[in-house]
Amino acid sequence: MANKTDRNIDTERIEYLSTETSRRVPTKLELLFVDNPQNFMKDFRVVFDLSVIKEITLGRSPENMVVIPDPTVSRKHAVITVVNDEGLIKDLNSTNGTYVLENGSFHRINEYRFRSEVVVRLGYYTVIKLSLM
């Protein structure tokens, strides 16, 4: 009887450890341009080291970390940060909105949390894929 109880404790312990190890904090964020009015930006990829860069700003203004030459993207359009083990994209009150692809269509968001990958549209034409690594 004691052996059976010991096995149950070991099983619970193993399950707890595997849950903890699956929640790792991402160290990099990859941004891939999927579609953009400027043909030269399509398939352009940037990888950010999250141990150095804590906030990635997106917009038309040269003040942003990622400058997007699309007239439907606001000067200061959105910001990406990582909170614990999740990515967070926030719209900065842009005129034409920030959208996330869910179930085959884009939905406007104010902010959106993601754990691995997400496809985002900024304004009407710029589509990017964000991947946490």
C-alpha positions in Angstrom: 0.0 0.0 0.0 2.8 2.4 0.8 4.4 1.8 -2.6 1.2 2.7 -4.4 1.0 6.1 -2.6 4.7 6.8 -3.3 4.1 6.2 -7.0 1.2 8.7 -7.0 3.4 11.4 -5.4 6.1 10.8 -8.0 3.6 11.1 -10.9 2.2 14.3 -9.5 5.8 15.7 -9.1 6.7 14.8 -12.7 3.6 16.4 -14.1 4.4 19.6 -12.1 8.0 19.7 -13.3 7.0 19.3 -17.0 4.5 22.1 -16.7 7.1 24.4 -15.3 9.7 23.6 -17.9 7.3 24.3 -20.8 6.8 27.9 -19.6 10.1 29.4 -20.7 10.6 33.1 -21.2 11.3 33.9 -24.9 14.6 35.4 -25.6 14.0 36.6 -29.2 11.2 38.1 -31.3 11.2 37.6 -35.1 9.2 40.1 -37.2 8.5 39.0 -40.8 6.9 41.3 -43.4 4.3 39.1 -45.2 2.7 41.9 -47.2 3.3 45.6 -47.7 2.7 48.3 -50.4 6.4 48.6 -50.8 7.6 45.4 -52.7 11.1 45.7 -51.3 9.8 44.9 -47.7 8.1 41.7 -48.5 9.9 38.7 -46.8 12.1 41.2 -44.9 12.9 39.7 -41.5 14.2 41.3 -38.3 15.1 39.4 -35.1 15.2 41.3 -31.9 17.2 40.2 -28.8 14.7 40.6 -25.9 17.4 40.6 -23.3 18.6 44.0 -24.8 15.4 45.4 -26.4 12.4 45.7 -24.1 10.0 47.6 -26.4 9.6 47.5 -30.2 7.7 50.5 -31.6 6.1 50.3 -35.1 5.0 53.1 -37.3 5.6 55.5 -40.2 7.8 57.9 -38.2 11.6 57.5 -38.2 11.5 57.6 -34.4 10.2 54.0 -34.4 12.4 51.0 -34.1 10.6 49.5 -37.1 9.7 52.1 -39.7 6.8 51.1 -42.0 6.4 53.1 -45.3 2.7 52.7 -45.6 0.4 55.7 -45.7 -2.3 53.8 -43.8 0.0 53.1 -40.9 0.1 55.9 -38.2 3.3 57.7 -37.3 3.2 55.9 -33.9 1.1 52.9 -34.7 1.8 50.1 -32.2 4.2 48.7 -29.6 5.4 45.2 -28.9 6.6 44.1 -25.4 7.1 40.8 -23.7 5.4 40.3 -20.3 6.6 37.1 -18.5 6.3 34.4 -21.2 3.9 36.2 -23.5 4.2 38.7 -26.3 1.9 41.8 -26.1 1.1 44.0 -29.0 -0.8 47.3 -28.2 -2.4 49.7 -30.7 -1.3 53.3 -29.9 -4.7 54.8 -30.9 -3.8 54.5 -34.6 -6.2 55.9 -37.2 -6.6 52.8 -39.3 -6.2 50.2 -36.5 -4.2 47.1 -35.6 -5.7 43.7 -36.5 -5.0 40.1 -35.5 -5.7 37.1 -37.7 -8.0 34.6 -36.0 -10.0 31.9 -37.6 -9.2 33.1 -41.1 -10.1 36.8 -40.7 -8.6 39.9 -39.2 -10.1 41.3 -36.0 -9.4 44.8 -34.7 -7.6 44.9 -31.3 -6.5 47.4 -28.7 -4.1 44.9 -27.3 -3.4 41.3 -27.8 -1.3 38.7 -26.0 0.4 35.8 -27.8 2.6 32.9 -26.8 4.3 31.7 -30.0 3.2 33.2 -33.4 0.6 35.7 -34.5 -0.2 37.4 -37.8 -0.9 41.1 -37.5 -2.2 43.7 -40.0 -1.3 47.4 -39.4 -3.6 49.8 -41.2 -5.0 48.5 -44.5 -2.0 46.9 -46.3 0.9 46.0 -44.0 0.8 42.4 -42.7 3.5 41.0 -40.4 4.1 37.7 -38.6 5.5 37.9 -35.1 7.2 34.8 -33.6 8.5 34.4 -30.1 11.6 32.2 -29.8 
